[in-house]
Amino acid sequence: MNSRDVVLGRVRAALRSSAEAGPVPRDYRRTFPAADLDVLVDRLVDYKATVRRIGADEIAAVAAEIAGGTVVVPPGLPPSWHPSGALVDDDLTPDRIAGAAAVLTAAAVAVAETGTIVLDASPDQGRRIITLLPDVHIVVLRPDQVVASVPEAVARLDPTRPLTWISGPSATSDIELKRVEGVHGPRHLHVLLLTS
């Protein structure tokens, strides 16, 4: 008998003598405080995202200014948001997407307390690949999409959809704790928070 057999034998013996687990409580909080947009902005800025409060009629012009070049947009994004010369993702190749200066999408929800934006691949957000390859991701958020906490965001989301949770530009740290941006996604995140 080796050490592995001894350990597994003890685990099996413990499981035989343990009581059956009871039901898991599912009466989670169902009322939520109002979201504070200033908290969201503070968190996003802390994560090195750029936040601008603009009107809906300014989206195309501001996105063009930020991108400074070709912008990829998902097929369901409102046409009035498209910057001049936007490339609609009708199954663009990865090379065409990576060659764009930026991507412009909407969002499903944003969490104020964590500074997190969630995409769910809806038509106005598109395929995940379009938000990973360009160096700049521009996200449009309406104030009614901002919630206070993660439980409220989860309650609004469809768990069967592919969810992407974004907290600032793509970043990682190496063993020396040096922040490296753009390793697995865009290096720059711009959030356009609509005022109207």
TORLOGU-293964 format. One line per field, with one value per residue: residue number from 1; x, y, z of N, C-alpha, C in turn; residue in one letter. Coordinates in nm, 3 decimals, padded with zeros to 5 digits. Example, Ala and Ser with C-alpha at 12.3 -4.5 7.8 and 13.67 -1.06 7.14 Angstrom:
<gukes>
tidren: (1; 2) $
n_east: (01.319; 01.285) $
n_north: (-00.569; -00.225) $
n_up: (00.780; 00.708) $
ca_east: (01.230; 01.367) $
ca_north: (-00.450; -00.106) $
ca_up: (00.780; 00.714) $
c_east: (01.320; 01.290) $
c_north: (-00.330; 00.003) $
c_up: (00.780; 00.787) $
rotor: (A; S) $
</gukes>
This chain:
<gukes>
tidren: (1; 2; 3; 4; 5; 6; 7; 8; 9; 10; 11; 12; 13; 14; 15; 16; 17; 18; 19; 20; 21; 22; 23; 24; 25; 26; 27; 28; 29; 30; 31; 32; 33; 34; 35; 36; 37; 38; 39; 40; 41; 42; 43; 44; 45; 46; 47; 48; 49; 50; 51; 52; 53; 54; 55; 56; 57; 58; 59; 60; 61; 62; 63; 64; 65; 66; 67; 68; 69; 70; 71; 72; 73; 74; 75; 76; 77; 78; 79; 80; 81; 82; 83; 84; 85; 86; 87; 88; 89; 90; 91; 92; 93; 94; 95; 96; 97; 98; 99; 100; 101; 102; 103; 104; 105; 106; 107; 108; 109; 110; 111; 112; 113; 114; 115; 116; 117; 118; 119; 120; 121; 122; 123; 124; 125; 126; 127; 128; 129; 130; 131; 132; 133; 134; 135; 136; 137; 138; 139; 140; 141; 142; 143; 144; 145; 146; 147; 148; 149; 150; 151; 152; 153; 154; 155; 156; 157; 158; 159; 160; 161; 162; 163; 164; 165; 166; 167; 168; 169; 170; 171; 172; 173; 174; 175; 176; 177; 178; 179; 180; 181; 182; 183; 184; 185; 186; 187; 188; 189; 190; 191; 192; 193; 194; 195; 196) $
n_east: (00.086; 00.059; 00.124; -00.072; -00.288; -00.347; -00.431; -00.656; -00.813; -00.875; -01.027; -01.247; -01.352; -01.426; -01.623; -01.818; -01.914; -02.025; -02.292; -02.569; -02.560; -02.736; -03.009; -02.917; -02.929; -03.118; -03.213; -03.123; -03.020; -03.262; -03.331; -03.183; -02.943; -02.944; -02.747; -02.433; -02.311; -02.079; -01.911; -01.868; -01.727; -01.498; -01.384; -01.334; -01.150; -00.948; -00.866; -00.729; -00.882; -01.031; -01.277; -01.557; -01.819; -02.088; -02.327; -02.576; -02.582; -02.322; -02.162; -02.053; -01.871; -01.695; -01.596; -01.458; -01.264; -01.122; -01.029; -00.883; -00.852; -00.951; -01.254; -01.394; -01.720; -01.993; -02.257; -02.514; -02.503; -02.632; -02.680; -02.642; -02.439; -02.209; -01.882; -01.748; -01.667; -01.664; -01.605; -01.823; -01.872; -01.911; -01.847; -01.569; -01.225; -00.972; -00.732; -00.820; -00.970; -00.774; -00.617; -00.756; -00.798; -00.954; -01.232; -01.581; -01.837; -02.153; -02.280; -02.381; -02.429; -02.308; -02.102; -02.101; -01.962; -01.739; -01.630; -01.672; -01.743; -01.981; -02.009; -02.233; -02.238; -02.450; -02.628; -02.547; -02.303; -02.149; -01.923; -01.685; -01.420; -01.387; -01.354; -01.116; -00.891; -00.832; -00.636; -00.761; -01.055; -01.374; -01.643; -01.989; -02.204; -02.520; -02.679; -02.884; -02.797; -02.615; -02.542; -02.543; -02.407; -02.237; -02.415; -02.659; -02.599; -02.558; -02.816; -02.944; -02.834; -02.823; -02.746; -02.689; -02.572; -02.263; -02.045; -01.845; -01.638; -01.517; -01.271; -01.127; -00.842; -00.694; -00.479; -00.195; 00.017; 00.363; 00.603; 00.758; 00.587; 00.522; 00.314; 00.168; 00.025; -00.229; -00.185; -00.370; -00.582; -00.735; -00.520; -00.610; -00.891; -01.185; -01.456; -01.769; -01.992; -02.321; -02.507; -02.754) $
n_north: (-00.118; 00.219; 00.575; 00.719; 00.537; 00.516; 00.779; 00.809; 00.599; 00.695; 00.920; 00.797; 00.651; 00.862; 00.982; 00.781; 00.783; 01.032; 01.272; 01.326; 01.601; 01.901; 02.100; 02.365; 02.703; 02.931; 03.184; 03.448; 03.792; 04.012; 04.270; 04.574; 04.836; 05.169; 05.228; 05.394; 05.616; 05.767; 05.614; 05.394; 05.524; 05.611; 05.359; 05.250; 05.436; 05.396; 05.147; 05.215; 05.280; 05.497; 05.736; 05.894; 06.123; 06.157; 06.271; 06.077; 06.146; 06.208; 05.985; 05.856; 06.051; 06.090; 05.830; 05.799; 05.994; 05.895; 05.647; 05.708; 05.587; 05.297; 05.150; 04.866; 04.737; 04.570; 04.378; 04.447; 04.699; 05.026; 05.208; 05.488; 05.520; 05.442; 05.520; 05.714; 05.518; 05.277; 04.929; 04.674; 04.385; 04.124; 03.848; 03.901; 03.841; 03.725; 03.867; 04.105; 04.215; 04.245; 04.432; 04.666; 04.989; 05.018; 04.886; 04.923; 04.883; 04.801; 04.729; 04.475; 04.502; 04.693; 04.700; 04.894; 04.890; 04.729; 04.819; 04.689; 04.579; 04.405; 04.193; 04.024; 03.903; 03.989; 04.119; 04.392; 04.385; 04.183; 03.925; 03.765; 03.778; 04.022; 04.206; 04.145; 04.155; 04.419; 04.706; 04.897; 04.925; 05.049; 05.120; 05.164; 05.284; 05.294; 05.484; 05.336; 05.079; 05.037; 04.882; 04.836; 04.619; 04.296; 04.068; 04.181; 04.232; 03.971; 03.873; 04.006; 03.900; 03.651; 03.329; 03.142; 03.262; 03.362; 03.509; 03.794; 03.941; 04.251; 04.437; 04.709; 04.780; 04.501; 04.318; 04.186; 04.042; 03.983; 03.762; 03.941; 04.132; 04.331; 04.527; 04.432; 04.531; 04.452; 04.185; 03.975; 04.086; 04.411; 04.699; 04.942; 05.081; 05.250; 05.412; 05.519; 05.693; 05.745; 06.047; 06.114) $
n_up: (00.000; -00.092; -00.031; -00.167; -00.181; 00.091; 00.156; -00.018; 00.081; 00.337; 00.267; 00.141; 00.358; 00.527; 00.371; 00.366; 00.626; 00.655; 00.682; 00.460; 00.240; 00.304; 00.166; -00.059; 00.019; -00.173; -00.163; -00.248; -00.234; -00.358; -00.396; -00.489; -00.440; -00.584; -00.874; -00.878; -01.091; -01.081; -00.921; -01.089; -01.298; -01.154; -01.087; -01.342; -01.446; -01.261; -01.345; -01.567; -01.790; -02.033; -01.988; -02.123; -02.106; -02.307; -02.555; -02.733; -03.000; -03.057; -03.078; -03.317; -03.418; -03.199; -03.164; -03.407; -03.375; -03.151; -03.251; -03.487; -03.730; -03.920; -03.808; -03.664; -03.652; -03.488; -03.650; -03.554; -03.445; -03.396; -03.695; -03.689; -03.509; -03.633; -03.726; -03.997; -04.276; -04.141; -04.075; -04.112; -03.926; -04.100; -04.081; -04.098; -04.171; -03.940; -03.987; -04.112; -03.904; -03.702; -03.827; -03.807; -03.657; -03.431; -03.236; -03.208; -02.982; -02.825; -02.494; -02.255; -01.981; -01.697; -01.407; -01.128; -00.871; -00.918; -01.152; -01.393; -01.721; -01.908; -02.183; -02.400; -02.647; -02.803; -03.095; -03.115; -03.000; -03.101; -03.233; -03.018; -03.103; -03.237; -03.039; -02.927; -03.098; -03.226; -03.124; -02.974; -02.785; -02.797; -02.602; -02.576; -02.333; -02.180; -01.920; -01.791; -01.808; -01.616; -01.315; -00.955; -00.829; -00.858; -00.814; -00.905; -01.172; -01.267; -01.234; -01.440; -01.669; -01.930; -01.868; -02.062; -02.272; -02.437; -02.224; -02.169; -01.944; -01.864; -01.714; -01.739; -01.961; -02.137; -01.936; -01.763; -01.511; -01.462; -01.308; -01.174; -01.102; -01.287; -01.475; -01.775; -02.068; -02.309; -02.368; -02.401; -02.546; -02.616; -02.575; -02.499; -02.349; -02.407; -02.275; -02.357; -02.199; -02.205; -02.193; -02.268) $
ca_east: (00.000; 00.139; 00.063; -00.194; -00.393; -00.381; -00.509; -00.786; -00.888; -00.927; -01.133; -01.364; -01.407; -01.491; -01.745; -01.919; -01.972; -02.077; -02.435; -02.601; -02.563; -02.870; -03.037; -02.842; -03.024; -03.115; -03.288; -03.028; -03.072; -03.338; -03.345; -03.049; -02.935; -02.925; -02.608; -02.370; -02.230; -01.946; -01.831; -01.827; -01.623; -01.377; -01.326; -01.283; -01.029; -00.847; -00.819; -00.664; -00.972; -01.066; -01.423; -01.611; -01.965; -02.127; -02.463; -02.586; -02.555; -02.177; -02.090; -01.975; -01.760; -01.600; -01.531; -01.363; -01.154; -01.043; -00.967; -00.784; -00.839; -01.065; -01.323; -01.480; -01.844; -02.076; -02.367; -02.635; -02.481; -02.713; -02.604; -02.606; -02.318; -02.096; -01.794; -01.731; -01.578; -01.663; -01.612; -01.920; -01.823; -01.992; -01.748; -01.438; -01.115; -00.893; -00.635; -00.890; -01.006; -00.651; -00.564; -00.836; -00.746; -01.037; -01.363; -01.684; -01.948; -02.239; -02.254; -02.502; -02.447; -02.183; -02.111; -02.035; -01.869; -01.618; -01.582; -01.671; -01.838; -02.010; -02.061; -02.298; -02.241; -02.572; -02.594; -02.478; -02.172; -02.080; -01.839; -01.580; -01.294; -01.372; -01.314; -00.986; -00.779; -00.787; -00.562; -00.850; -01.196; -01.460; -01.770; -02.095; -02.288; -02.631; -02.688; -02.975; -02.727; -02.520; -02.599; -02.454; -02.326; -02.227; -02.539; -02.760; -02.558; -02.584; -02.961; -02.986; -02.770; -02.867; -02.629; -02.663; -02.499; -02.119; -02.023; -01.709; -01.634; -01.404; -01.238; -01.014; -00.772; -00.635; -00.353; -00.150; 00.141; 00.456; 00.650; 00.817; 00.472; 00.520; 00.191; 00.186; -00.107; -00.251; -00.139; -00.480; -00.693; -00.695; -00.439; -00.677; -01.037; -01.253; -01.597; -01.852; -02.109; -02.419; -02.577; -02.891) $
ca_north: (00.000; 00.342; 00.693; 00.754; 00.446; 00.552; 00.903; 00.781; 00.517; 00.783; 01.002; 00.709; 00.622; 00.984; 01.003; 00.681; 00.814; 01.169; 01.291; 01.381; 01.747; 01.960; 02.185; 02.490; 02.815; 03.008; 03.308; 03.557; 03.929; 04.042; 04.415; 04.628; 04.982; 05.236; 05.233; 05.525; 05.628; 05.821; 05.501; 05.322; 05.602; 05.602; 05.225; 05.236; 05.518; 05.328; 05.037; 05.278; 05.302; 05.637; 05.749; 06.023; 06.136; 06.223; 06.248; 05.969; 06.201; 06.230; 05.858; 05.831; 06.146; 06.063; 05.702; 05.825; 06.071; 05.804; 05.543; 05.763; 05.495; 05.210; 05.097; 04.750; 04.745; 04.450; 04.400; 04.500; 04.832; 05.124; 05.275; 05.626; 05.515; 05.402; 05.624; 05.709; 05.412; 05.162; 04.794; 04.592; 04.247; 04.022; 03.740; 03.950; 03.751; 03.776; 03.967; 04.234; 04.267; 04.287; 04.548; 04.785; 05.072; 05.005; 04.824; 04.996; 04.795; 04.833; 04.638; 04.419; 04.559; 04.735; 04.690; 05.012; 04.865; 04.661; 04.879; 04.581; 04.586; 04.270; 04.175; 03.893; 03.866; 04.033; 04.176; 04.521; 04.361; 04.101; 03.810; 03.798; 03.805; 04.161; 04.287; 04.099; 04.179; 04.558; 04.761; 04.987; 04.885; 05.159; 05.063; 05.261; 05.243; 05.378; 05.484; 05.233; 04.950; 05.032; 04.831; 04.859; 04.505; 04.176; 03.989; 04.244; 04.209; 03.830; 03.858; 04.062; 03.830; 03.518; 03.244; 03.056; 03.341; 03.372; 03.633; 03.846; 04.039; 04.339; 04.537; 04.785; 04.721; 04.371; 04.332; 04.075; 04.074; 03.871; 03.723; 04.058; 04.221; 04.441; 04.523; 04.425; 04.550; 04.405; 04.048; 03.891; 04.174; 04.548; 04.772; 05.066; 05.072; 05.379; 05.395; 05.636; 05.687; 05.836; 06.139; 06.128) $
ca_up: (00.000; -00.099; 00.032; -00.240; -00.137; 00.229; 00.153; -00.079; 00.175; 00.442; 00.207; 00.122; 00.491; 00.575; 00.294; 00.406; 00.756; 00.660; 00.657; 00.329; 00.240; 00.302; 00.049; -00.066; 00.017; -00.297; -00.141; -00.257; -00.232; -00.480; -00.410; -00.506; -00.432; -00.713; -00.919; -00.873; -01.212; -01.046; -00.873; -01.210; -01.366; -01.071; -01.101; -01.478; -01.455; -01.181; -01.428; -01.683; -01.902; -02.055; -01.985; -02.168; -02.101; -02.432; -02.604; -02.832; -03.133; -03.071; -03.076; -03.439; -03.426; -03.090; -03.194; -03.515; -03.315; -03.067; -03.332; -03.579; -03.843; -03.946; -03.691; -03.686; -03.575; -03.503; -03.745; -03.493; -03.387; -03.469; -03.803; -03.652; -03.426; -03.717; -03.778; -04.141; -04.324; -04.049; -04.132; -04.043; -03.915; -04.165; -04.084; -04.139; -04.135; -03.827; -04.034; -04.133; -03.772; -03.635; -03.897; -03.776; -03.548; -03.312; -03.246; -03.136; -02.947; -02.712; -02.382; -02.196; -01.846; -01.633; -01.261; -01.072; -00.762; -00.964; -01.275; -01.492; -01.833; -01.955; -02.318; -02.411; -02.789; -02.871; -03.226; -03.105; -02.940; -03.199; -03.197; -02.921; -03.171; -03.278; -02.923; -02.880; -03.189; -03.240; -03.010; -02.900; -02.775; -02.756; -02.556; -02.548; -02.219; -02.138; -01.773; -01.740; -01.812; -01.504; -01.191; -00.842; -00.782; -00.941; -00.814; -00.989; -01.311; -01.297; -01.247; -01.569; -01.780; -01.970; -01.849; -02.178; -02.373; -02.410; -02.151; -02.155; -01.835; -01.889; -01.611; -01.790; -02.074; -02.115; -01.863; -01.681; -01.439; -01.464; -01.176; -01.109; -01.077; -01.383; -01.552; -01.920; -02.126; -02.445; -02.386; -02.450; -02.581; -02.647; -02.476; -02.461; -02.337; -02.400; -02.244; -02.387; -02.111; -02.265; -02.103; -02.317) $
c_east: (00.091; 00.062; -00.068; -00.310; -00.439; -00.471; -00.648; -00.872; -00.949; -01.041; -01.259; -01.431; -01.481; -01.622; -01.855; -01.987; -02.031; -02.225; -02.455; -02.611; -02.707; -02.890; -02.955; -02.943; -03.008; -03.193; -03.194; -03.099; -03.142; -03.366; -03.204; -03.051; -02.917; -02.777; -02.558; -02.275; -02.090; -01.855; -01.781; -01.712; -01.492; -01.307; -01.263; -01.153; -00.916; -00.786; -00.753; -00.752; -00.996; -01.218; -01.460; -01.761; -02.007; -02.274; -02.462; -02.554; -02.406; -02.097; -02.000; -01.853; -01.654; -01.525; -01.426; -01.241; -01.062; -00.963; -00.856; -00.759; -00.964; -01.121; -01.410; -01.603; -01.922; -02.198; -02.492; -02.619; -02.565; -02.630; -02.563; -02.480; -02.194; -02.012; -01.783; -01.630; -01.570; -01.675; -01.712; -01.870; -01.925; -01.900; -01.615; -01.331; -01.039; -00.791; -00.700; -00.926; -00.882; -00.591; -00.641; -00.774; -00.824; -01.161; -01.459; -01.800; -02.038; -02.200; -02.387; -02.532; -02.309; -02.206; -02.031; -01.928; -01.740; -01.559; -01.576; -01.780; -01.856; -02.067; -02.123; -02.317; -02.375; -02.533; -02.521; -02.340; -02.086; -01.999; -01.728; -01.450; -01.277; -01.330; -01.177; -00.870; -00.739; -00.723; -00.651; -00.992; -01.273; -01.596; -01.867; -02.184; -02.399; -02.640; -02.778; -02.914; -02.633; -02.595; -02.497; -02.358; -02.329; -02.356; -02.649; -02.727; -02.591; -02.734; -03.012; -02.936; -02.832; -02.746; -02.599; -02.587; -02.350; -02.090; -01.875; -01.714; -01.506; -01.389; -01.111; -00.951; -00.717; -00.501; -00.321; -00.025; 00.233; 00.507; 00.712; 00.712; 00.475; 00.395; 00.224; 00.046; -00.112; -00.208; -00.247; -00.604; -00.643; -00.613; -00.508; -00.828; -01.092; -01.400; -01.669; -01.982; -02.208; -02.488; -02.721; -02.932) $
c_north: (00.124; 00.458; 00.732; 00.667; 00.478; 00.675; 00.878; 00.693; 00.600; 00.870; 00.919; 00.678; 00.743; 01.008; 00.904; 00.721; 00.954; 01.172; 01.350; 01.533; 01.795; 02.047; 02.315; 02.604; 02.897; 03.139; 03.428; 03.691; 03.957; 04.191; 04.474; 04.779; 05.042; 05.240; 05.376; 05.534; 05.680; 05.711; 05.419; 05.395; 05.594; 05.467; 05.206; 05.314; 05.454; 05.210; 05.086; 05.282; 05.452; 05.645; 05.890; 06.017; 06.219; 06.197; 06.142; 06.019; 06.224; 06.101; 05.840; 05.922; 06.118; 05.932; 05.721; 05.899; 05.981; 05.706; 05.597; 05.673; 05.411; 05.152; 04.979; 04.767; 04.614; 04.481; 04.462; 04.636; 04.934; 05.198; 05.418; 05.632; 05.487; 05.523; 05.609; 05.601; 05.291; 05.031; 04.713; 04.448; 04.150; 03.903; 03.785; 03.849; 03.810; 03.882; 04.104; 04.297; 04.322; 04.412; 04.676; 04.861; 05.049; 04.923; 04.907; 04.901; 04.860; 04.737; 04.584; 04.485; 04.604; 04.735; 04.805; 04.976; 04.796; 04.724; 04.780; 04.603; 04.443; 04.275; 04.037; 03.847; 03.894; 04.099; 04.311; 04.509; 04.269; 03.985; 03.856; 03.838; 03.952; 04.251; 04.248; 04.143; 04.325; 04.609; 04.848; 04.931; 05.006; 05.099; 05.176; 05.205; 05.343; 05.375; 05.374; 05.093; 04.933; 04.987; 04.847; 04.744; 04.388; 04.092; 04.048; 04.224; 04.066; 03.806; 03.910; 03.982; 03.694; 03.425; 03.151; 03.131; 03.343; 03.509; 03.668; 03.957; 04.119; 04.436; 04.608; 04.719; 04.584; 04.389; 04.205; 04.120; 03.955; 03.848; 03.840; 04.165; 04.346; 04.424; 04.526; 04.434; 04.498; 04.263; 03.960; 03.975; 04.315; 04.613; 04.897; 05.044; 05.213; 05.352; 05.526; 05.620; 05.792; 05.921; 06.157; 06.008) $
c_up: (00.000; -00.036; -00.035; -00.193; 00.004; 00.231; 00.095; 00.010; 00.286; 00.390; 00.191; 00.256; 00.546; 00.502; 00.332; 00.536; 00.764; 00.628; 00.517; 00.340; 00.231; 00.179; 00.057; -00.071; -00.112; -00.285; -00.137; -00.255; -00.365; -00.495; -00.408; -00.492; -00.572; -00.747; -00.916; -00.993; -01.182; -00.993; -00.992; -01.278; -01.287; -01.089; -01.239; -01.497; -01.376; -01.258; -01.556; -01.807; -01.914; -02.063; -02.031; -02.158; -02.221; -02.462; -02.712; -02.972; -03.158; -03.089; -03.197; -03.446; -03.320; -03.116; -03.305; -03.462; -03.232; -03.153; -03.422; -03.699; -03.855; -03.817; -03.732; -03.597; -03.593; -03.590; -03.684; -03.428; -03.464; -03.574; -03.768; -03.566; -03.510; -03.756; -03.930; -04.179; -04.234; -04.126; -04.051; -04.042; -03.973; -04.190; -04.142; -04.096; -04.016; -03.869; -04.055; -03.999; -03.701; -03.699; -03.870; -03.659; -03.419; -03.343; -03.161; -03.110; -02.843; -02.600; -02.332; -02.063; -01.796; -01.482; -01.199; -00.969; -00.805; -01.091; -01.389; -01.596; -01.883; -02.096; -02.326; -02.556; -02.856; -03.003; -03.219; -03.038; -03.026; -03.143; -03.103; -02.989; -03.207; -03.161; -02.870; -02.969; -03.208; -03.110; -02.920; -02.902; -02.721; -02.724; -02.526; -02.438; -02.196; -01.985; -01.717; -01.746; -01.694; -01.379; -01.080; -00.816; -00.879; -00.935; -00.902; -01.137; -01.352; -01.316; -01.381; -01.689; -01.807; -01.960; -01.967; -02.289; -02.339; -02.347; -02.145; -02.052; -01.850; -01.774; -01.656; -01.911; -02.037; -02.045; -01.787; -01.608; -01.449; -01.323; -01.099; -01.083; -01.165; -01.468; -01.702; -01.981; -02.269; -02.471; -02.446; -02.479; -02.604; -02.534; -02.426; -02.459; -02.320; -02.377; -02.271; -02.308; -02.158; -02.159; -02.146; -02.399) $
rotor: (M; N; S; R; D; V; V; L; G; R; V; R; A; A; L; R; S; S; A; E; A; G; P; V; P; R; D; Y; R; R; T; F; P; A; A; D; L; D; V; L; V; D; R; L; V; D; Y; K; A; T; V; R; R; I; G; A; D; E; I; A; A; V; A; A; E; I; A; G; G; T; V; V; V; P; P; G; L; P; P; S; W; H; P; S; G; A; L; V; D; D; D; L; T; P; D; R; I; A; G; A; A; A; V; L; T; A; A; A; V; A; V; A; E; T; G; T; I; V; L; D; A; S; P; D; Q; G; R; R; I; I; T; L; L; P; D; V; H; I; V; V; L; R; P; D; Q; V; V; A; S; V; P; E; A; V; A; R; L; D; P; T; R; P; L; T; W; I; S; G; P; S; A; T; S; D; I; E; L; K; R; V; E; G; V; H; G; P; R; H; L; H; V; L; L; L; T; S) $
</gukes>
